[in-house]
């Protein structure tokens, strides 16, 4: 999808054709998390500070992010694509991969399918929602193809024609070549796509300093490489604080609410956590991080108590007065199914275990009540007062690698 968040806002608010920036907080000190193409033409991009963006584009319209709306559009887009070609993999909120098979692999047939998908999205969601589609011999090159023509592009990179249009690109245009890898390549004299194309797989592995460099070579040269299955390692939430919530007291309440949301997800996904990570960015740009380890648990009262004790220590030890951003994450996850009971259980341990089971049962009961009667029907802790027009400070957010379920916006 092209400038997905911004194009959704343009479509929803009747702003098609106007420069739009989507922001996490309505403040000039904030930054754009998405920009429409009209804004991009003025030099605004993801990460641009709003006070700078307004200088570049005085007519810029800032809209506060609405993640529930984007998630609903995402689901509608998936339905549109599935009605024409099955979605094989949902890569992110604005990107999916589909596999062409048999006669569909013919270039003419592939183009026809791509055009049908574009038409379906246009008819179902409106002209403001556009996408770029790439067709190639593997998922990596198909993704590269989507970036060659934006917005609303349709590009085919045929395996027999490689390197072809790849030579027109910058090395930083390729997925997987970020700032650090680019710097490393430049250090070894690799600045252009023709130079990169001439490297062999062993050289790429050496430059990347791991096996991914060799995998990259095969993907770049049109081979199909199986995806590496990843393991969930953490569940967390973060929040860029509005000016209203930057005091120690309000930030503490926000952080605790974010932790409660993470605990609900932890139990729903059937994991225990063995560690809690707290990260804050202070108003003076200091970044503070601390990790607390504990026996595996998904009990709300236990983990909130651990959090509050460490929070109090951090505030006193580091003399923090005001915040910009807060993140909490439950880490060192253990699937519930892998938990082993005690072989020899003393009477004392039985009492402790029974108490822990009762607390966990209470946590699940709170989850069930909130699912049935609406979020925050029963909560642990308080809410900070909101300024007029301020969005819910702990609303569910879309992460780079995770798309929330609609139900998550209800707790």
Secondary structure, DSSP 8 states (H G I E B T S, - for coil): --SHHHHHHHHHHT-TTS-EEEESSSSTTSBEEEE-HHHHTTT--TT-BHHHHHHH-TT-EEEE--HHHHHHHHHHHHHHHHTTS-EEEEEETTEEEE---GGGGSHHHHHHHHHHHHHHHHHHH-TT----EEEESSHHHHHHHHTTSTTT-EEEE-GGG-SGGGGGS-GGGSTT--HHHHHHHHHTT--SHHHHHT--HHHHHHHHTSTHHHHHHHHHTT-----------EEEEEEE--GGG-BHHHHHHHHHHHHHHHHHHHHHTTEEEEEEEEEEEETTS-EEEEEEEEEEE--HHHHHHHHHHHHHHHHHHHT--BEEEEEEEEES-EEGGG----SS--HHHHHHHHHHHHHHHHHHHHHHHHHHH-TTSS-SS------TT---TT----BTTB---GGGGG-
